[in-house]
Structures are given as C-alpha cells and as structure tokens.
C-alpha cells in the first residue's frame, strides 16, 4: 500500500521520538525501582535535597552551607531545588530530575549524531535510546556497582550534570565554527561559565578538548571563528572563576593512585561494557578503508573529526588525570562520564550511518528499545516514593518511648536517615568521635540543634571515644545495622564542638 507507506514514513520521526521519550521514562523507572536506587539515596546524592531543605525551607543563609566544589551548581543544585520547591518533595524532584538528565543526554546525542552522519534526528534518537536501554538492562542485571551507566540518572551531584553541559557546549562550539551568528557563541560562553563554576572536571571534558580540536583543524576552520570559540570558552571560564570565588567552597583531594589500578580493579563486566566499546569506537580510523573514510580530511567529514577529537581528548584526559591525581578505588569511575557516554554516542553514529538507507529504521530501533525495557517495569508507584532507611524506621518506632529529639550519626547515615523521615527527624553528621563533620553540611544549623541532641546512631562511630567524650548512655536500643545510644536532654550540648 504505497499511500500507507508514505503516511507511515512521514509520521516516522514523531512516532520514533515519542517512543524514545517513553523509553527514557521506562529507563528512569527501571533505575529507581531496582537495586540501583542505592545511588539515589546515599548522602552524596542527597546533598542537593538537603541544601534545598536547609537553605530554602528552613531559611539558613546560603554561605553557611558548605558546598563541595564537585557539586554542580548548575544544573544539579539549581534545577533540583526548583523541582523540590515546586513539588514539595525531594523524592518527586529526584524522579523528575533523573528523567530530565536522561532526556538532555538523548537530545545532545541526537544532535551530535545528526551533525556527524547527516541522518535524521529520529534515527539518531532511536538508535541511541536502544543502546541506552541495553546498557541500563545490563546495569540492572549486574546490580549495584560503581561503574553503572545508570548513575547519570540516579546520582544528582556526581559530575553528571556538568558533563551534560559539556555536550551542549561542544555542539555550540561546532555551530560557531561552521556557521555565522551570535547565539551559538553566547551559548558557548554561558555553558563554559556554568560548567567551570560547577565542576573543575569541565576543563578536561570541554575546554582542553575543544582547544585541541581547534588546533588540529586550524586549516579548515576560519581563524576568526577559532578566535571567537576560544574567547567564548576562556571568558566563560574566567567569569566562572570570579563567581566561584564569591561562593564558600572547600575542595578535598583524594590520595593519588596509579593508572594500572583502574584496570586491575575492573571486573569482566566493566571491561565488556566500558573499555572494549571505548577502544572500539575511539580506534575507528584503524578499521580499514570503509571507516577510514569517516575521518578523511574534507568538508563532509569535518563534523566527524571535530567530535571524534573532542571525545577522545576528553576521555583520555579525564582517565589520565583521575588515575594519577584522585583515583583511590572504583568510586573514581564517577569521573569518567566522558569514557562512559562518548563511545555510546559515536557508536550510535556508526550504526546510523550503516542503516540510514533502511525504511522505517528509526521506528524499528525505537520500538526495540521500548520492547526491551517495558517488560521490566512495575505497575506500582516508583520505589523511591516509598523508600525508607531501616534505621530511620527504627528511630521512628522508638521516638516517643525514648524521647528522641535530634540525633548525631556519621556522614553516610545522618542525611539518609533525615531524608527518609522527610526531614521530620533532625540529624547532623559527625566524625567517628562525634566532632562536627564540615563537608557538605551547615555549621549554623548544627549549632542551633546542639541543645536538642540526645541520641547517637553508633554505626561507624567509635564506642570508646564516644564514651570518653559523653560518658555512658542512659538507654541503649538496637536498630538494624546499628545500636542507638540515648542520653538525657541537654547532656550532649556542653561536650559538642562549638
């Protein structure tokens, strides 16, 4: 039926993009319903929720809350706070923000793929979402692990938001390099400023790769446009540094490690889903004549070479810098969003180039991605909306009986307990000997609660040092994973940090 085929072909872009949007919703639901919910409920990820609660709900000053440099002011803190204020729930805000991050990733990938291959946005979107669906399914089957691709959805303040800025900045940089106009340079300036202000890693993910690309392609890009891109990047970074100096931050440096530990600590799953795809995609020029033509110097391949240079430079620089300066264990994989997603974007571009002549290819890939994820989705409300910390449940049961007012716990317990109670039970983070834990907390709030503290969650605290500091508790009860020591009202206040 030629008429029906024509109508389907005409509607294919809208249908494919609609299915891709549904796929991303399913992917977010899969992350927040499974074991990967652990990433969404740890103290680091909950920092934007705590910041919104303490600063905007409780009214503490902006500068009394200590913000680690690696927390993305934009988009993570800014957008998540707006969502939390609008919905009245950190849980709903996290779900919506997770989808927005994934939608932004898919959008940026589709634009880059179109620039590289010349194929439709619909095909780029559908191919990329299929790869995304496969990776998220593998992550879910593998369970909780630091190298999951799904952490870009589950973790709000772990470099993912700033990485997305670099993708759109790379798009703006290429637009500036090939077309006239003022909007793209201004966008590049704004993204450079926001990225540098939010995350130092942006220098390796954006600024250095773009400069390398401009240098290597200097004979093909007009000098005036190279200068415009360079100025947009540098002036944006300079403004970001000025703004940064007006915000109270503290940067903690991890101990150094050796690059080879990144390989030795890797599991076969990591090697199969990270290193092999990265090596395969980044080594495209070595595959023979068919793929070498992708990077042959001519006008048509400029987009491919521009993005390939940015991707490889960003991945290698982040990998090398993290390995040498900040890598300590597999948690260091949070610095590798460039190694996580650029190979997927470039791999999707290769697939699009290979299937672009196929009829209804976009529709087929979009349907496959939805078919892969849909059977894994529960019809119940997302688990994050009803998630609770077992210790928080226990404290709620003992609150009236033991007169629990406000408590102290280690960093990895305090914020999770407080968020689990939807901020009804005040908790503050302390060190192993109950000293104030400065990193990512509000000292003024801690001091205001000092007279109310009357219990300690002993998980990871040193009982002997606690006893020397506060004496023996008046009551002890056991919760899952931890004992809880209760003291008389006002007993702890005079022995806490001032």
N, C-alpha and C positions, 0 to 999 in steps of 0.2 A: 504494500500500500504506500505509494510514493508520497501521498498527501500526509499520511500519519507519520511517516518517517521524517518528513520536513518539519512538522509541528514538534515532534519529539526533539529533533536536533536544535530547533530554535529555542525550546524551553530547557534544553540540557544544562546551560550554565546556572539558571536559577534553581533547578532541581538539585544539581550537584552541590551547590553552595548551601542550600537548605539542609541537605543530608549531612554535609560536613559540619554544619552548626549543631545538628542533632548528635553527631558523633562526638564532638568536643564536650557536649553536655554529658553524654554517657561516660566519656573518659574521666571527667571530673567526678561524677557519681561513683565510678569504679574506685578511684583513689580514696575518696572519703568514706567508702563503705568497707574497705578491706583492711588488711594489716598495715597498709601504708598510712593509715590515719595517725600512726605514731609520729610521723614527721609533722603533722598539723597541730599536734598538742604538746610538743616539747617547749621548754622555756624560751629557747631562742626564737622559735616561730611565733610564739605568743607575745613577743615584745611589742609589736605594733598594737595589739589588742590592749595590752597593759598601758601603753603610752596614751591611747585614746581614752581609756578609763580614768587614769590618774590625772592627766592634763585637762581633758575636756569635760569629763563627768564630775570629777572631784575638785577641779579648779586649782590644781597646783601649777606653779609657774613653769614656763617652757624650759628655763635654764636649770631647774633643779633636778630634772630627769636626765640621767647620764645616758647619752646615746653612743653606742659603739660606731666607729666610722663605717663599718661594713653594713650597717643598716641603711637601706635605700630610702632616703628622704622622699624622693620621687622615683618611681610611683608608689612604693610599698606603704610608707607611713601616711602619705597624703591621701591616696585613694582609699586605702583600707579604713582610715579614720572617718572619711566622708561616708563610706558604706556603713560603718558601725554606728555612726550618729544617726544615719537615715533609717536603719533597720532596728536600732536599739538592741542589737545582739551581735556579739563578736563571732558567734557561730555562723549566722546567716551571712555576715560580712565576709568571712573566710571562704564560704562556698561560692559566693558571687565573685569575689576577687580571684579565686582559683580559676573560674571559668574565663574571666576577663584576661588573665595572663595567658591562658591557653589559646583563646581567640586571637590575642595580639600576636602570639607566636605563629599561628597558622596564617594570619594576614600578612605578616612580614615575609614568611616563607613563600607564600603565593606570589607576592610582588617580585621577590628576587628570582624565583623560578621563571616567571614571565620574562623578566629582563634577560635572563641567561638563554632561554630556549626560544622565545617568541611565541610560545604556546599560550593557550587561554588561561585566564585566572581560574576558571572552573577546573581545568585539568590539573593545574599545579596544586590547587586546594585539595582536590580529591586524592591525588597520589600522596601528598604529604600526610593527610589525615589517615590514610591506610597504614603508612609506615608508623605513624604515631600510635595507632590502635594496636599494631603488632608489638611495639615496644612496651606499651602500657600493660598489655596482656602478659608478656614475659616478666615484667616487673612484679605484677600481682602474683604470678606463679612462683617467683623466686622469694617473695616475702620481703620483710624489712631488710634493706641493705643500703649502704651509703651511696652506692653508685646508681641508684634508680633514676631513670629519665623522668619519672613522675614527680620528682621533688620540685620541679618547676611549678607544679600545681599545689602541692601540699605545703611547701615551705614558703612563707611570705617574706622573710627577711634573710635570705641566704644567697644574695648575688643574682637571683633570677630576674628580678625587676630591672635592675641596671643593665643586665645583658640584653634584655628586650630593647632597651633604649639604643644600644649599640647597633642592633639590626636595622632599626628605622633610621639611625644616623648614617649607616652605610648606604642605605637607599637614597637618602638625601644627598650624600656626597657624590654618588654616581650621577644623580639627576643634575647636580651642579656642574659636574664635569662634562656633560653631554648636551645640556640644554641651557638656554638663557632664562633669566627671570630672577626675582629676588626672594621668592617664597622658600625655595629649597635651601639657599644659604642661611636664611634666618632660622629655618627649622634645624639645620645642622648646628648652628650656634647655640640654640636653645637646648638641644639634646646633649651637646658636648658639655654645656654648663651643668645641666641636671645630672648627667652621668658622673662627671668629676666630683660634684658636690656630694653625691650619694655613695660613691664606691670608687676607691683608688684603682681597683682592677680595671676600670674603664680605660685607663691609659694603655693597658696591654690588649684590651679587647677592641678598642676603637682607634685611639689616637695614633699609636705606633703602626698598626696595620694599614690605616689609610695613608699615612705618610710614606710607608714602604711602597704601596700601590702607586702613589703619585710619582715616586722616584722611578720605579721600573717602567712606568707607562708615560714618562715625561715627553717622549717624542710623538705621542698620539693624542695627548690632551693639551689644548692651548694653554700657554703659560699664564694668561690672565685668570683662567678658571682654576688652575693649580693654585695660584696665589690666593684666590677667593676661598677655596676649600681650606687651605692652610690657615688663613686668618680666621675663618669661622671656627675652626677647631681650637686654635690657640686662644683666641679671645674668649671663647666659651669656657675653656678650662681655667683661664685667668679669673674670670668672674666667679666661677665655681669655687676657686681657692679663696677669693675675697669673702664670699658668703660663708664658706666653711669656717673661716677664722672668727666669724661672729657667732658661731654656734659652739656650745660647750661639748667637746668630744674627748674621748680618751682612746688611744689606739694601743691594743695589747698585741705583742708579737709572739707567735708560737716559736718553739725551738726548731732549729734547722734540721733537715734530713738530707738524704742522698737520693738522687733521681731513681736509682735502680730499685729502691724500696717500693716505688709505685708499682713496679712490675711484680716484685716478689709478693706483695700483699694482695695482688689481684687474684681473683678466682677464675676458673674457666668461663663462668657466666660473664664476668667483666670483660675478659679477653674477647669473647664472642660478640658481645653487644656494644663494646666501646672501641677497643683497639683495632680489631680487624676491619670494621666499617670505616674507621678513620683512615687507616693506612690505605685501604682500597680506594676511597674517594680522593684523598689528597694526592695519591700517586697516579691519577688519571693520565697524565702525559706519557707515562711509561707503557701504556697498554697496547700500543700499536697504532697503525695509521688511522683507523677509524676514530679513535678517541684523541689522538694527537691533533687531528684537525680541529678539535674543540678549542684548543689553545694556540693555534697558529695565528701569527700576528696579522690581523686585518680588521677592517671596520666592524664586520659582523661578529667577531669573537671578542671584541673589547669588553662587553659586559661579563663574559665568562671569565676572562683573565683577571678583570678587576676584582670580582667577588672571590675567585679562587685564591688570589694573592692575599686578600683580607682574611679569608677563612684560615688558610694555612699559617699565616703570620700570627693571627690571634690565638690559634690553638697551640702552636709551638711556644709562643712567648708565655702564655698562661701556664702551660705544662712545665716549662723550664723554671719559671720564677717560683711557682708554688713548690716545685720539687726541691729547689735549692734553699729557699728562704723560709717558707711557712709550713711545709709538709711535716706532719707528725704521725698521722695514721690515716686510715681510709676516710676519715672525716674530711681530709684535704680534697676529696673529689668535688666538694661544693664549689671549688674554684674553677672547675673545668666545664662550665656551660658551653664554652667555645668548642671543646672537644666532644661534648655531648650532642649538640644540635647542628653545628655547621655541616658535619658529614651527612646528617639526615637530609638537610636542605639540598646539598649538592647531589646526593644520591637520588633524591626525588626528581631533580632536574634531569639527570641522566635517564631516568625511567620515562619522564615526559617526552624527552627527545626521541626515545625509541618507539613510543606508542602514539605519537601525535597524529599519525595518519589513520588510526583506527576509529571507526564510527562509534559513537556513544562511549568512548573510553572514560571520559570524566564521570559519567553516570555509573558505569560499571565499577570503577575504583571506589567511588563514594558509597555505593551500595555494599561492597565488600567490607569496608571499614565499619559500617553500621551493623552489618550482619555478624561481624566478629565480636563487637562489644555488647550488643543488645542482650544476648542470652546471659551475660554475666551480671546484669543489672537487677537489683532487687526492687520490688514494687513498694517496699516500705519507705518511710521517710529516711533521709540520709543519716547514717550513724553518727555523724558529727553533731547533729542537732540534739542528740540524747546522750552523747558521750559523757562519762564521768570518770574521775580519778578514784580508784578504790580507797585510797587514804582519805580523800575528801568525803566520800560516802560514810566512812567510819567516823570521821570527826563530826559529821552532821548528826549521827546517831547518839554520840556522847556529849554533844554540845550542852544541852540543858542539864543533864545529870552531873557533869563535871564543871559546869560554869565556864566553858571555853569562850574567850572573848576575842583575842587576837593571838596569832602564833608566829613562830620562827621555824624555818626549815632551810635546807641547802638550796642553792640556786635551781637545781634540776627538779626540786619538789615544790618550792613555795609558789611559783607563778602558776604551775599546772593545777595545784590544789585550789588556788584562789579563782582561776578561770573556771574550773569545774563547778565551783559554787556560784558561778556568775557574779563574782566579786562580793558575795554576801559575807564571806568569812575572810577577814583581813589576814594576810600572810606577808612576811618580809623575808628576803633571802639573807642568809648569814654564812660566814665561813665555818670551817669544821669546829672552831672553838667559840662559835656564836658571835664573832665580830661582824660588823656591818659589811655586806657584800656590795661593793660600789658598782660593779659592772652591770649596766643595763637596769639600774634601779633609781629610786628617788629618795635621797637622803632626808629631805624635809618631811616627807611622808613617814619615813621610818622614825624620825624624832617625834613626830606628832602622835604616833601609835605607841611610843615607848612605855607609857604608864599603863597601857592596856594589855601588853604581852603577858600571858600567863601559862603558855604551854609551848613545848618544843617537839617537833616531829624528828625523831632521832636518826632517821635514815641518813647514813653517811656522816653523821656528827660523831665526835669523839666523846664517849661517855665519861671518861676520866677527866678530860679537860672541862667538860660541861659541869661535872660535879665540883671541881676545884673552883670554878667561876661562880656558880649559883647555889651550890650545896645540893643536898638530896631533895628530890621532888616530894610533894605531899601525896601525890597519886601517880600511879602508872597503869596504863591500859594498853592493850595490844591491838594494832590495826594490821591489815595486810601489808606486808613488806616493811613494817616499822613499828617500834614501840613509841608511845607518846608519853612524855613526862609533863605533869601538871604541877604548877606552883601557885602559892597564894597570890591574890590580887596585889599588885604593886611590888612584889618581891624581886622581880627581874629588873625593874626600871633603873635602880641605882647601880646595877652591875653591868649594864649595857654600854656600848660605845656612845659617846656624846658628840 
